[in-house]
């Protein structure tokens, strides 16, 4: 059971909608638990307080305002990445976080798959 990172974009309310909603626009899947294993290695060290809140049984929402912190914490994951798959997972998460940083109407949700 891995943790997928999903980029959601805001769809503004229109005449037929009462309130805005979010739709998934990009997914960094974790079918082999690569992200979950990386998170276990850095958890509790004090360097990744945002990522420490990723719950393999729930969901963590990271808005555009926290994207800079997420990018900094992803550097910590990169330091402990040992395999090409782990390095690639961190790279793809970084791309997602940069997209969140540069586009204000998006958020990243870490979801159980």
Secondary structure, 3 states (H helix, E strand, C coil): CCEEEEEEEEECCCCCCCCCEEEEEEEECCCCCHHHHHHHHHCCCCCCCCHHHCCCCCEEEEEHHHHHHHHHHHHHHHHHCCCHHHHHHHHHHHHHHHHHHHCCCEEEEEEEC
